[in-house]
Amino acid sequence: MDRIASFSDDPFDKPPCKGCSSNLTEPYIKCAECGPSPVLLCLQCFTRGFEHKKHQSDHRYEIMTSDFPVLEPGWTAQEEMALLEAVMDCGFGNWQDVAYQMRTKTKEECESHYMKNFINNPLFSSTLLSLKKTKDSRFAEGAIPFKPCDDPPRPIFDSVLSRDMAGYMPARADFMEEFDNYAEWDLKDIDFVDDDSDILHALKLAVVDIYHSRLKERQRRKKIIRDHGLINLRKFQMLERCYPKEVQELYDAMRRFARVVGPTEHDKFIESHAVEFELRREIRRLQDYRKAGIKSFCSAKVYERVGRLREEERRKRTMLNDVLQYIQDGKACQQWLSKQAAIDAGITPAVTTITVSATGRRSAPPLNLTGLPGTEKLNEREKELCQVVRLVPGAYLEYKQALLNECRRQGGLRLAQARALIKIDVNKTRKIYDFLIKEGYITKA
């Protein structure tokens, strides 16, 4: 017969008695031969010689109790555990609350016993508090150096930034809702008992294995977010904007492959493509110089300066043409002079949206392109054309592509061919045709 202590006085921590299914209270009996699931019996069932399946009444047994001294007489093992739990709950030094939770000892007894046996005990000071490190210890002799890192933002709960960060809580370094947040629900009602059949037992084990695989996937996603620095979303987006537009598009397309490689390899991949785009742009610039007959960098600087001057002159001519349109219309010119005179006099001029030409016909105001699809694909001169002609950008792009294809196929394009190809107002077709020739998109046949 052996004597073993059970350091828990909560009856719900132990299985019920095999004989009468009542809650076990100390002392009780444990069979020393039956296992691995223990056979526990209360004293009444043990005295009656209860037998169950393989358990026989003549088996060796153990008396499970904690009513014996451990450190000094007068303090049982159960009271020792209760004292440690009370100090853990109430805090060191709150002896009045510790004694109230103990209920079997006074404040002075709790304090003296704890100080004597757990603080000033030479056994603990020599074995627990002054452990010397062995030569093969993994820990360094000095302090671990502190490495500063970026502190993630701490957004307000349920704010826009908090939702962008998927509910990440920096103080806990965890998410408010985990990936596959309800994975534990499948295990909450599973209980392994001795009466389970082999099939049911195997089924429960399979459910546990599935749960472990879901936990691994959750940890894998956390590792990707941590390694690639995806917590601070705004900072991540600011870093993306540092790249040219072509590299940003590549970055968006290759983001899904970041989980395959590490963060360093992924950044090297993006940086190498950024260098490649830069080299390609430089090669195209040098090729343009060669086509223009430039063979030295000094000549290239002169060529660039002259090109900028030419572009400024072109913009000035465009502005002059707009002014000439008003000068040719006497009524519009008179309205413009009246407006300027009112501005010089400090009077707010009346806004007129409809003007009348010299022929008596009303000219419509320019078309507002704000929000129209395809506007972002036009340059400034094309936007001015669409506003004057009152043509939506999508239709203009279609007409432009049709004229370009026909010109490329025929080797040139006449106005009559353009009017036959585009079935719109002939005056609008004329303006589109002249504009494309002026900009060099098409050539006359």
C-alpha positions as CSV (number, residue, x, y, z in Angstrom):
1,M,0.0,0.0,0.0
2,D,1.3,3.4,-1.0
3,R,0.4,6.8,0.3
4,I,0.1,9.6,-2.3
5,A,-1.2,13.1,-1.8
6,S,-3.7,14.8,-4.1
7,F,-3.1,18.6,-3.8
8,S,-6.6,19.6,-4.9
9,D,-9.6,19.9,-2.7
10,D,-12.0,20.7,-5.5
11,P,-14.2,17.6,-6.1
12,F,-14.9,18.6,-9.7
13,D,-11.2,18.2,-10.5
14,K,-11.4,14.4,-10.0
15,P,-13.5,11.9,-11.8
16,P,-16.5,10.5,-9.9
17,C,-16.4,7.2,-8.0
18,K,-16.7,4.2,-10.3
19,G,-19.0,2.4,-7.9
20,C,-21.6,5.0,-6.9
21,S,-20.8,7.9,-9.3
22,S,-20.6,10.3,-6.3
23,N,-18.1,13.1,-6.0
24,L,-14.9,11.9,-4.4
25,T,-13.8,13.5,-1.1
26,E,-10.5,12.8,0.6
27,P,-9.4,10.3,1.6
28,Y,-10.4,8.0,-1.3
29,I,-8.9,5.0,-3.0
30,K,-7.0,4.7,-6.3
31,C,-6.2,1.3,-7.9
32,A,-2.5,0.9,-8.5
33,E,-2.8,-1.8,-11.2
34,C,-5.6,-0.6,-13.4
35,G,-4.7,2.0,-16.1
36,P,-4.0,4.1,-17.9
37,S,-7.5,5.5,-17.0
38,P,-7.4,5.3,-13.1
39,V,-10.1,3.5,-11.1
40,L,-11.1,5.7,-8.2
41,L,-13.4,4.5,-5.4
42,C,-14.9,6.2,-2.3
43,L,-14.3,4.5,1.0
44,Q,-17.8,2.9,1.1
45,C,-17.4,1.2,-2.3
46,F,-13.9,0.1,-1.4
47,T,-15.1,-1.6,1.9
48,R,-17.8,-3.4,-0.1
49,G,-15.2,-4.9,-2.5
50,F,-16.5,-3.2,-5.6
51,E,-15.3,-4.7,-8.9
52,H,-15.6,-3.3,-12.4
53,K,-14.4,-4.9,-15.7
54,K,-10.7,-5.7,-15.2
55,H,-10.6,-4.2,-11.7
56,Q,-10.6,-6.8,-8.9
57,S,-11.0,-6.2,-5.2
58,D,-7.6,-7.8,-4.4
59,H,-5.6,-5.3,-6.5
60,R,-3.0,-3.1,-4.9
61,Y,-4.3,0.3,-4.0
62,E,-3.2,3.8,-3.0
63,I,-4.8,6.1,-0.4
64,M,-5.2,9.5,-1.9
65,T,-5.1,12.3,0.7
66,S,-3.4,15.6,1.4
67,D,-3.9,15.5,5.2
68,F,-0.2,15.1,6.1
69,P,2.6,17.6,6.9
70,V,5.1,18.7,4.3
71,L,7.3,21.5,5.6
72,E,6.5,21.6,9.4
73,P,3.9,20.0,11.7
74,G,0.6,21.7,11.9
75,W,0.5,22.6,8.2
76,T,-0.9,19.9,5.9
77,A,-0.1,19.7,2.2
78,Q,-3.6,20.9,1.4
79,E,-3.1,24.0,3.6
80,E,0.3,24.6,1.9
81,M,-1.3,24.7,-1.5
82,A,-4.1,26.9,-0.2
83,L,-1.6,29.3,1.2
84,L,0.3,29.6,-2.1
85,E,-2.9,30.1,-4.0
86,A,-4.1,32.8,-1.6
87,V,-0.8,34.7,-1.8
88,M,-1.0,34.5,-5.6
89,D,-4.6,35.8,-5.6
90,C,-4.3,38.5,-2.9
91,G,-0.6,39.5,-3.4
92,F,2.4,39.3,-1.2
93,G,2.0,41.3,2.1
94,N,-1.9,41.2,2.2
95,W,-1.9,38.8,5.0
96,Q,-5.3,39.8,6.3
97,D,-6.9,38.8,3.0
98,V,-4.7,35.7,2.8
99,A,-5.9,34.5,6.2
100,Y,-9.5,35.3,5.2
101,Q,-9.2,33.1,2.1
102,M,-7.4,30.4,4.1
103,R,-10.1,30.4,6.9
104,T,-8.0,27.8,8.9
105,K,-5.0,30.0,9.9
106,T,-4.6,33.5,11.4
107,K,-2.9,36.5,9.8
108,E,0.3,36.0,12.0
109,E,0.5,32.3,11.3
110,C,0.2,32.8,7.5
111,E,2.9,35.5,7.5
112,S,5.4,33.7,9.7
113,H,5.0,30.4,7.9
114,Y,5.4,31.9,4.5
115,M,8.4,34.0,5.4
116,K,10.1,31.1,7.2
117,N,9.5,28.3,4.7
118,F,9.3,30.2,1.3
119,I,11.4,33.3,1.7
120,N,14.1,32.7,4.3
121,N,14.4,29.0,3.8
122,P,18.1,28.2,3.3
123,L,17.1,25.1,1.1
124,F,15.4,27.3,-1.4
125,S,18.1,30.0,-1.3
126,S,20.7,27.5,-2.1
127,T,18.9,25.5,-4.7
128,L,16.3,27.8,-6.3
129,L,17.4,31.4,-5.9
130,S,21.2,30.9,-6.5
131,L,21.3,28.5,-9.3
132,K,24.7,28.7,-11.1
133,K,24.7,28.4,-14.8
134,T,26.5,25.4,-16.3
135,K,29.3,25.8,-18.9
136,D,27.0,24.6,-21.7
137,S,24.3,27.1,-20.8
138,R,22.4,28.6,-23.7
139,F,22.1,32.0,-22.0
140,A,24.7,34.7,-22.4
141,E,26.5,36.1,-19.4
142,G,25.6,39.7,-20.2
143,A,22.2,41.4,-20.6
144,I,20.3,40.8,-23.8
145,P,20.7,43.9,-26.0
146,F,17.6,45.9,-26.8
147,K,16.8,46.3,-30.4
148,P,14.4,49.1,-31.2
149,C,11.6,48.5,-33.6
150,D,8.6,50.4,-35.0
151,D,5.8,50.7,-32.6
152,P,2.6,49.7,-34.5
153,P,-0.2,52.3,-34.3
154,R,-2.8,52.0,-31.6
155,P,-6.1,53.0,-33.3
156,I,-9.4,53.6,-31.5
157,F,-11.6,50.6,-31.3
158,D,-13.9,50.1,-34.3
159,S,-12.2,53.1,-36.1
160,V,-11.4,53.0,-39.8
161,L,-7.7,52.3,-39.1
162,S,-8.7,49.6,-36.6
163,R,-10.7,47.8,-39.3
164,D,-7.9,48.2,-41.8
165,M,-5.6,46.5,-39.3
166,A,-8.1,43.6,-38.9
167,G,-8.6,44.4,-35.2
168,Y,-4.9,44.1,-34.3
169,M,-4.2,45.0,-30.6
170,P,-0.6,46.1,-30.2
171,A,-0.7,45.8,-26.4
172,R,-1.4,42.1,-26.7
173,A,0.3,41.5,-30.0
174,D,-2.8,39.6,-31.1
175,F,-6.0,40.1,-33.1
176,M,-9.4,40.7,-31.7
177,E,-10.7,38.0,-34.0
178,E,-8.5,35.2,-35.1
179,F,-8.4,33.6,-38.5
180,D,-11.0,30.8,-38.5
181,N,-12.2,32.2,-35.2
182,Y,-14.7,29.5,-34.4
183,A,-12.4,26.5,-34.9
184,E,-12.7,25.6,-31.2
185,W,-16.4,25.1,-31.4
186,D,-15.9,21.7,-32.9
187,L,-14.0,20.5,-29.8
188,K,-16.1,22.0,-27.0
189,D,-18.4,19.0,-26.7
190,I,-15.8,16.2,-27.3
191,D,-14.9,14.1,-24.3
192,F,-12.8,10.9,-24.3
193,V,-14.3,8.2,-22.0
194,D,-13.5,4.6,-21.5
195,D,-16.8,3.4,-22.9
196,D,-16.1,4.8,-26.4
197,S,-16.0,2.3,-29.3
198,D,-12.9,2.1,-31.5
199,I,-14.6,3.9,-34.3
200,L,-15.9,6.7,-32.1
201,H,-12.4,7.1,-30.5
202,A,-10.8,7.3,-34.0
203,L,-13.4,9.8,-35.1
204,K,-12.6,12.0,-32.1
205,L,-8.9,11.8,-32.8
206,A,-9.5,12.8,-36.4
207,V,-11.4,15.9,-35.2
208,V,-8.5,16.8,-33.0
209,D,-6.1,16.4,-35.9
210,I,-8.2,18.7,-38.1
211,Y,-8.3,21.3,-35.3
212,H,-4.4,21.1,-35.1
213,S,-4.2,21.8,-38.9
214,R,-6.5,24.8,-38.5
215,L,-4.3,26.1,-35.7
216,K,-1.2,25.7,-37.9
217,E,-2.9,27.7,-40.7
218,R,-3.7,30.4,-38.2
219,Q,-0.1,30.6,-37.0
220,R,1.2,30.6,-40.6
221,R,-0.9,33.6,-41.5
222,K,0.3,35.4,-38.4
223,K,3.9,34.7,-39.3
224,I,3.4,36.1,-42.8
225,I,1.9,39.3,-41.4
226,R,4.7,39.7,-38.8
227,D,7.6,38.9,-41.1
228,H,6.4,41.2,-44.0
229,G,5.4,44.0,-41.7
230,L,1.8,44.1,-42.8
231,I,0.4,45.5,-39.5
232,N,1.1,49.1,-40.2
233,L,-0.9,49.3,-43.4
234,R,-0.5,53.0,-44.1
235,K,3.2,52.8,-43.8
236,F,3.2,49.8,-46.1
237,Q,1.2,51.8,-48.7
238,M,3.6,54.8,-48.4
239,L,6.6,52.6,-49.2
240,E,4.7,51.3,-52.3
241,R,4.3,54.8,-53.6
242,C,8.1,55.3,-53.6
243,Y,8.2,53.1,-56.7
244,P,7.4,54.2,-60.2
245,K,4.0,53.4,-61.6
246,E,5.2,50.3,-63.5
247,V,6.8,48.9,-60.4
248,Q,3.7,49.6,-58.3
249,E,1.6,47.6,-60.7
250,L,4.1,44.7,-60.5
251,Y,4.1,45.1,-56.7
252,D,0.3,44.6,-56.6
253,A,0.5,41.6,-58.9
254,M,3.3,39.9,-56.9
255,R,1.9,40.6,-53.4
256,R,0.1,37.2,-53.4
257,F,3.5,35.4,-53.8
258,A,4.9,37.1,-50.7
259,R,3.8,34.1,-48.7
260,V,6.0,31.8,-50.7
261,V,9.3,33.6,-50.1
262,G,10.7,35.4,-47.2
263,P,10.4,39.2,-46.7
264,T,14.1,39.8,-47.7
265,E,13.8,37.8,-50.9
266,H,10.5,39.4,-51.8
267,D,12.0,42.9,-51.4
268,K,15.1,42.0,-53.4
269,F,12.8,40.8,-56.2
270,I,10.8,44.0,-56.3
271,E,14.0,46.2,-56.0
272,S,15.6,44.3,-58.9
273,H,12.6,44.9,-61.1
274,A,12.6,48.6,-60.1
275,V,16.3,48.8,-61.3
276,E,15.3,47.0,-64.5
277,F,12.5,49.5,-65.3
278,E,14.9,52.3,-64.6
279,L,17.5,50.8,-67.0
280,R,14.9,50.3,-69.7
281,R,13.8,53.9,-69.4
282,E,17.4,55.1,-69.6
283,I,18.0,52.9,-72.7
284,R,14.9,54.3,-74.4
285,R,16.2,57.8,-73.7
286,L,19.6,57.1,-75.2
287,Q,17.9,55.5,-78.2
288,D,15.9,58.7,-78.8
289,Y,19.1,60.6,-78.6
290,R,20.7,58.3,-81.2
291,K,17.7,58.7,-83.5
292,A,18.0,62.5,-83.3
293,G,21.7,62.2,-84.3
294,I,23.1,63.1,-80.8
295,K,26.3,61.4,-79.9
296,S,27.5,63.3,-76.8
297,F,25.9,64.1,-73.4
298,C,26.7,67.8,-73.9
299,S,24.5,67.8,-77.1
300,A,21.9,65.8,-75.2
301,K,21.6,68.6,-72.6
302,V,21.1,71.2,-75.4
303,Y,18.6,68.9,-77.0
304,E,16.6,68.6,-73.8
305,R,16.6,72.4,-73.2
306,V,15.5,73.1,-76.8
307,G,12.7,70.5,-76.4
308,R,11.4,72.2,-73.3
309,L,11.4,75.6,-75.0
310,R,9.6,74.1,-78.0
311,E,6.9,72.7,-75.7
312,E,6.5,76.0,-74.0
313,E,6.0,77.7,-77.4
314,R,3.5,75.1,-78.4
315,R,1.4,75.8,-75.2
316,K,1.6,79.5,-75.9
317,R,0.3,79.0,-79.5
318,T,-2.6,76.9,-78.1
319,M,-3.5,79.7,-75.7
320,L,-3.3,82.2,-78.6
321,N,-5.6,80.1,-80.7
322,D,-8.1,80.2,-77.8
323,V,-7.9,83.9,-77.6
324,L,-8.3,84.3,-81.4
325,Q,-11.5,82.3,-81.2
326,Y,-13.0,85.0,-78.9
327,I,-11.6,87.8,-81.1
328,Q,-13.3,86.4,-84.2
329,D,-16.6,86.4,-82.4
330,G,-17.5,90.1,-81.8
331,K,-20.2,89.4,-79.3
332,A,-18.0,87.1,-77.2
333,C,-15.1,89.6,-77.4
334,Q,-17.4,92.4,-76.1
335,Q,-18.5,90.2,-73.2
336,W,-14.9,89.4,-72.4
337,L,-13.9,93.1,-72.4
338,S,-16.9,93.9,-70.2
339,K,-15.9,91.2,-67.8
340,Q,-12.3,92.4,-67.5
341,A,-13.5,96.0,-67.0
342,A,-15.7,94.8,-64.1
343,I,-12.8,92.9,-62.6
344,D,-10.6,96.0,-62.8
345,A,-13.3,98.1,-61.2
346,G,-13.6,95.7,-58.3
347,I,-17.1,94.5,-59.3
348,T,-18.0,90.8,-59.5
349,P,-18.9,90.1,-63.1
350,A,-22.1,88.3,-64.0
351,V,-21.5,84.7,-65.1
352,T,-22.8,83.9,-68.5
353,T,-22.9,80.3,-69.6
354,I,-24.3,80.8,-73.1
355,T,-22.8,83.0,-75.7
356,V,-24.2,84.2,-79.1
357,S,-22.0,84.1,-82.1
358,A,-21.9,86.7,-84.9
359,T,-24.2,84.4,-87.0
360,G,-26.9,84.6,-84.4
361,R,-26.5,80.9,-83.3
362,R,-26.0,80.1,-79.6
363,S,-22.7,78.3,-78.8
364,A,-22.9,75.7,-76.1
365,P,-20.5,75.9,-73.1
366,P,-17.5,73.6,-72.9
367,L,-18.3,70.0,-71.8
368,N,-17.4,69.2,-68.2
369,L,-15.3,66.0,-68.2
370,T,-15.3,65.6,-64.4
371,G,-16.2,62.0,-63.5
372,L,-16.6,60.8,-67.1
373,P,-15.0,57.4,-67.8
374,G,-11.8,57.5,-69.9
375,T,-10.8,61.0,-68.9
376,E,-7.7,59.8,-67.1
377,K,-6.4,58.3,-70.4
378,L,-6.4,61.7,-72.2
379,N,-3.6,64.3,-72.2
380,E,-4.3,68.0,-71.7
381,R,-4.7,68.8,-75.4
382,E,-7.1,65.9,-75.9
383,K,-9.1,67.1,-72.9
384,E,-9.4,70.5,-74.4
385,L,-10.6,69.0,-77.7
386,C,-13.3,66.9,-76.0
387,Q,-14.5,70.0,-74.1
388,V,-14.7,72.2,-77.2
389,V,-16.2,69.5,-79.5
390,R,-18.4,68.3,-76.6
391,L,-17.4,64.7,-77.1
392,V,-17.2,62.2,-74.2
393,P,-13.7,60.7,-73.7
394,G,-14.9,57.1,-74.3
395,A,-16.3,58.0,-77.8
396,Y,-13.2,60.0,-78.6
397,L,-10.9,57.1,-77.8
398,E,-13.0,54.8,-80.0
399,Y,-12.9,57.3,-83.0
400,K,-9.2,57.9,-82.5
401,Q,-8.4,54.2,-82.5
402,A,-10.5,53.6,-85.6
403,L,-8.8,56.4,-87.5
404,L,-5.3,55.2,-86.4
405,N,-6.1,51.6,-87.6
406,E,-7.4,52.9,-91.0
407,C,-4.4,55.2,-91.5
408,R,-2.0,52.4,-90.6
409,R,-3.7,50.1,-93.1
410,Q,-4.0,52.6,-95.9
411,G,-0.7,54.4,-95.3
412,G,-2.5,57.7,-95.0
413,L,-6.0,59.0,-94.5
414,R,-8.2,61.7,-96.2
415,L,-10.9,63.7,-94.6
416,A,-13.5,62.0,-96.8
417,Q,-12.4,58.6,-95.6
418,A,-12.5,59.8,-91.9
419,R,-16.1,61.1,-92.4
420,A,-17.1,57.8,-94.0
421,L,-15.6,55.9,-91.1
422,I,-17.0,58.1,-88.3
423,K,-20.8,58.6,-88.5
424,I,-21.1,61.8,-86.5
425,D,-21.5,65.5,-87.2
426,V,-19.1,66.4,-90.1
427,N,-17.8,69.5,-88.2
428,K,-16.8,67.4,-85.2
429,T,-15.2,64.9,-87.6
430,R,-13.2,67.7,-89.2
431,K,-12.0,69.0,-85.8
432,I,-10.9,65.5,-84.7
433,Y,-9.2,64.8,-88.1
434,D,-7.3,68.1,-88.0
435,F,-6.3,67.6,-84.3
436,L,-4.9,64.1,-85.0
437,I,-2.9,65.3,-88.0
438,K,-1.6,68.3,-86.0
439,E,-0.5,66.1,-83.1
440,G,1.2,63.6,-85.5
441,Y,-1.1,60.6,-84.8
442,I,-2.1,60.2,-88.5
443,T,-0.9,61.5,-91.9
444,K,-2.7,62.7,-94.9
445,A,-3.0,60.4,-97.9
